[in-house]
Amino acid sequence: MSVSDQIATNLPYLRRYARALTGSQQSGDTYVRATLEAALADNALRDEIAASRAALYGAFTRIWSTGHVEDQGFGGSGERHELAAHTRLARIAPTHRQALLLTTVEDFSRDDTASILGVTPVDVDVLVDQAIAEIDAESATEVLIIEDEPLISMQLEGLVSELGHKVVGTAATHSQAVDIFERHPAGLVLADIQLADGSSGIEAVEDLLKFADVPVIFITAYPERLLTGERPEPTYLVTKPFQEATVRAAISQALFFGSSKPLA
């Protein structure tokens, strides 16, 4: 595969990973752009990226780990959760979160993840275990689930409860979601895009965010519909059918960058 084909195929998913890692669409895109600019200026790097998807992520990881990219995403007018994320990342080396994201959300093999991070496969296992421990140590919060498929809704409710969080309600429509959130403001929202009555989970979330700034994880069978670059994109996006480890990783990231306390 040529380097242009490799980038075109994998760019939406690299941007998804970058947003989850940095906690911001603007910040994540800044690092992705820096990676592509570095490839344009370096023939050897360009040839390396053409080799595989893992090579592209590896190049991004090296750029991101330097921390030398000028990031305009955290100015004085930045959103609260983005400013908090910048402060945390300045003092935390989240290699264990990278390992969890790469092996779950991005579905890389253990060996590919080791190659991307520049560690051994055994190290990957240790890093993932550390990430899971971080998830388990998160403060419990209240969760609203917006999902119109009963079996998936039950699966998510069970997973959230196992992680120590409380489900304040499950909604199958836009109006149900708003009604539940008005009565029981949550600290985290898990939302499908297409709902039972034809309403939009995206619009439901937009209405919820008028009440409070709360982290949201979108869970959808059509992620490409939200990865167009034409409008603000969700930071946390899980593809159906999903693995429970993928949802765990997304919850960890959402609570790392956002508030883990119920909003009143």
C-alpha positions as CSV (number, residue, x, y, z in Angstrom):
1,M,0.0,0.0,0.0
2,S,1.3,3.5,-0.9
3,V,1.9,6.0,1.8
4,S,-1.0,8.1,0.6
5,D,-3.3,5.1,0.6
6,Q,-2.1,4.1,4.1
7,I,-2.8,7.5,5.5
8,A,-6.1,7.9,3.8
9,T,-7.4,4.6,5.1
10,N,-6.2,5.0,8.7
11,L,-6.3,8.8,9.2
12,P,-9.8,8.9,10.7
13,Y,-8.8,6.2,13.3
14,L,-5.5,7.8,14.1
15,R,-7.4,11.1,14.8
16,R,-9.7,9.2,17.0
17,Y,-6.8,7.7,19.0
18,A,-5.1,11.1,19.2
19,R,-8.3,12.7,20.6
20,A,-8.7,10.0,23.2
21,L,-5.0,10.3,24.2
22,T,-5.0,14.1,24.5
23,G,-8.6,14.7,25.5
24,S,-9.2,17.3,22.8
25,Q,-10.0,17.2,19.1
26,Q,-7.9,20.3,18.5
27,S,-4.9,19.0,20.4
28,G,-5.1,15.5,18.9
29,D,-5.3,16.9,15.4
30,T,-2.3,19.1,16.1
31,Y,-0.2,16.1,16.8
32,V,-1.6,14.2,13.8
33,R,-0.8,17.1,11.6
34,A,2.8,17.3,13.0
35,T,3.2,13.6,12.2
36,L,2.1,14.1,8.6
37,E,4.3,17.1,8.2
38,A,7.3,15.2,9.5
39,A,6.6,12.4,7.0
40,L,6.5,15.0,4.1
41,A,9.9,16.3,5.1
42,D,11.6,12.9,5.7
43,N,11.6,10.3,2.9
44,A,12.7,7.5,5.3
45,L,9.8,8.2,7.6
46,R,7.4,8.4,4.7
47,D,8.6,4.9,3.5
48,E,8.2,3.6,7.1
49,I,4.6,4.8,7.4
50,A,3.8,3.2,4.1
51,A,4.7,-0.2,5.5
52,S,1.8,-0.7,7.9
53,R,-0.9,0.8,10.1
54,A,1.3,0.1,13.1
55,A,4.2,2.1,11.6
56,L,1.9,5.1,11.2
57,Y,0.9,4.9,14.8
58,G,4.5,4.4,15.8
59,A,5.5,7.6,14.0
60,F,2.7,9.5,15.7
61,T,3.7,8.1,19.1
62,R,7.3,9.4,18.7
63,I,6.0,12.8,17.7
64,W,3.6,12.9,20.6
65,S,6.1,11.7,23.2
66,T,8.5,14.5,22.5
67,G,5.9,17.0,23.6
68,H,7.5,19.7,21.4
69,V,4.6,20.4,19.1
70,E,3.0,23.8,19.5
71,D,-0.5,23.1,20.6
72,Q,-3.0,26.0,20.3
73,G,-5.8,23.8,21.9
74,F,-5.1,24.9,25.5
75,G,-5.2,28.7,25.4
76,G,-6.7,30.8,28.1
77,S,-10.2,30.3,26.6
78,G,-10.0,26.5,26.5
79,E,-12.7,24.4,28.0
80,R,-12.4,23.3,31.6
81,H,-11.8,19.6,30.9
82,E,-9.2,20.4,28.2
83,L,-7.3,22.7,30.6
84,A,-7.5,20.1,33.3
85,A,-6.2,17.4,30.9
86,H,-3.3,19.6,29.9
87,T,-2.3,20.0,33.5
88,R,-2.5,16.3,34.2
89,L,-0.6,15.3,31.1
90,A,2.2,17.7,32.0
91,R,3.0,15.6,35.0
92,I,1.9,12.1,34.1
93,A,3.5,9.8,31.5
94,P,0.4,7.8,30.4
95,T,2.2,4.9,28.6
96,H,-0.1,2.4,30.3
97,R,-3.2,4.2,29.0
98,Q,-1.6,4.2,25.5
99,A,-1.2,0.4,25.7
100,L,-4.8,0.0,26.7
101,L,-6.1,2.2,24.0
102,L,-4.0,0.6,21.3
103,T,-5.0,-3.0,22.3
104,T,-8.7,-2.2,22.8
105,V,-10.0,0.8,21.0
106,E,-7.6,0.5,18.1
107,D,-7.5,-3.3,18.2
108,F,-3.8,-3.7,17.7
109,S,-2.2,-7.1,18.5
110,R,0.1,-7.4,21.5
111,D,3.2,-7.5,19.3
112,D,2.1,-4.5,17.2
113,T,1.4,-2.5,20.3
114,A,4.9,-3.3,21.6
115,S,6.3,-2.1,18.3
116,I,4.4,1.2,18.4
117,L,5.4,2.0,22.0
118,G,9.0,0.7,21.6
119,V,8.6,-1.9,24.4
120,T,8.5,-5.7,24.7
121,P,5.3,-7.7,24.5
122,V,5.7,-8.6,28.1
123,D,5.9,-4.8,28.9
124,V,2.6,-4.4,27.1
125,D,0.9,-6.8,29.4
126,V,2.2,-5.0,32.4
127,L,1.1,-1.6,31.0
128,V,-2.4,-2.9,30.3
129,D,-2.7,-4.3,33.9
130,Q,-1.6,-0.8,35.2
131,A,-4.3,0.8,33.1
132,I,-7.0,-1.6,34.4
133,A,-5.8,-0.8,37.9
134,E,-6.3,2.9,37.2
135,I,-9.8,2.3,36.0
136,D,-10.7,0.4,39.1
137,A,-9.2,3.2,41.2
138,E,-11.4,5.8,39.6
139,S,-14.0,7.5,41.8
140,A,-17.4,6.2,41.3
141,T,-19.8,8.3,39.3
142,E,-23.4,8.2,38.0
143,V,-24.0,7.1,34.4
144,L,-26.8,7.7,31.9
145,I,-27.1,5.2,29.1
146,I,-28.8,6.2,25.9
147,E,-29.3,3.1,23.9
148,D,-32.4,1.7,22.1
149,E,-31.3,-2.0,21.8
150,P,-32.4,-3.7,25.1
151,L,-29.6,-6.4,25.0
152,I,-26.9,-3.8,24.5
153,S,-28.4,-1.5,27.1
154,M,-28.4,-4.4,29.6
155,Q,-24.8,-5.3,28.7
156,L,-23.7,-1.7,29.2
157,E,-25.6,-1.4,32.5
158,G,-23.9,-4.6,33.8
159,L,-20.5,-3.4,32.8
160,V,-20.9,0.1,34.3
161,S,-22.2,-1.5,37.6
162,E,-19.2,-3.9,37.7
163,L,-16.9,-0.9,37.5
164,G,-18.4,0.5,40.6
165,H,-20.6,3.2,39.0
166,K,-24.3,3.7,39.4
167,V,-26.7,3.8,36.4
168,V,-29.2,6.6,37.0
169,G,-31.3,5.5,34.0
170,T,-31.5,4.1,30.5
171,A,-33.1,6.0,27.6
172,A,-34.2,4.7,24.2
173,T,-35.2,8.1,22.8
174,H,-34.1,11.7,22.8
175,S,-36.9,12.9,25.0
176,Q,-36.4,10.1,27.5
177,A,-32.7,11.0,27.8
178,V,-33.4,14.7,28.5
179,D,-36.1,13.8,31.0
180,I,-33.9,11.4,32.9
181,F,-30.9,13.8,32.9
182,E,-33.1,16.7,34.2
183,R,-34.2,14.5,37.2
184,H,-30.9,12.8,37.7
185,P,-27.8,14.6,36.4
186,A,-25.1,12.1,35.6
187,G,-21.3,12.3,35.7
188,L,-20.9,10.3,32.5
189,V,-23.1,9.5,29.4
190,L,-22.9,6.5,27.1
191,A,-24.9,7.3,23.9
192,D,-25.9,5.5,20.7
193,I,-26.4,7.7,17.6
194,Q,-29.6,6.3,16.1
195,L,-32.4,5.9,18.6
196,A,-35.7,3.9,18.6
197,D,-38.1,6.6,17.4
198,G,-35.7,7.9,14.7
199,S,-34.4,10.6,17.0
200,S,-30.7,11.4,17.2
201,G,-28.4,10.5,20.1
202,I,-26.1,13.3,18.9
203,E,-28.9,15.9,19.3
204,A,-29.9,14.4,22.7
205,V,-26.3,14.8,23.9
206,E,-26.2,18.4,22.6
207,D,-29.3,19.1,24.7
208,L,-27.8,17.4,27.8
209,L,-24.7,19.5,27.5
210,K,-26.8,22.6,27.9
211,F,-27.4,21.5,31.5
212,A,-23.9,20.5,32.4
213,D,-20.4,19.9,31.0
214,V,-20.3,16.1,31.3
215,P,-18.0,13.5,29.5
216,V,-19.8,11.5,26.8
217,I,-18.9,8.3,25.1
218,F,-20.6,7.6,21.8
219,I,-21.2,3.9,20.9
220,T,-22.1,3.3,17.3
221,A,-22.0,0.9,14.4
222,Y,-21.1,3.7,12.0
223,P,-18.1,5.6,13.5
224,E,-17.2,7.0,10.1
225,R,-20.3,9.2,10.2
226,L,-18.8,11.1,13.1
227,L,-15.2,11.1,11.8
228,T,-15.6,13.4,8.8
229,G,-13.7,16.5,10.0
230,E,-16.7,18.6,9.0
231,R,-18.0,19.4,12.5
232,P,-16.7,19.1,16.1
233,E,-16.2,15.4,16.7
234,P,-16.7,13.3,19.8
235,T,-13.5,12.7,21.8
236,Y,-14.7,9.2,22.9
237,L,-16.0,6.9,20.2
238,V,-16.5,3.1,20.5
239,T,-17.5,1.0,17.5
240,K,-20.2,-1.7,17.6
241,P,-20.0,-4.6,18.0
242,F,-17.7,-3.7,20.9
243,Q,-15.6,-5.6,23.4
244,E,-16.1,-4.8,27.0
245,A,-12.4,-4.0,27.4
246,T,-12.9,-1.2,24.8
247,V,-15.7,0.4,26.8
248,R,-13.6,0.1,29.9
249,A,-10.8,1.9,28.2
250,A,-13.1,4.7,27.0
251,I,-14.6,5.1,30.4
252,S,-11.2,5.4,31.9
253,Q,-10.2,8.1,29.4
254,A,-13.5,10.0,29.8
255,L,-13.2,10.1,33.6
256,F,-9.5,10.9,33.4
257,F,-10.2,14.1,31.4
258,G,-13.6,14.9,32.8
259,S,-15.3,15.1,36.2
260,S,-16.0,11.8,37.9
261,K,-18.5,13.3,40.3
262,P,-22.2,13.4,39.7
263,L,-23.4,16.9,38.6
264,A,-26.1,18.7,40.6
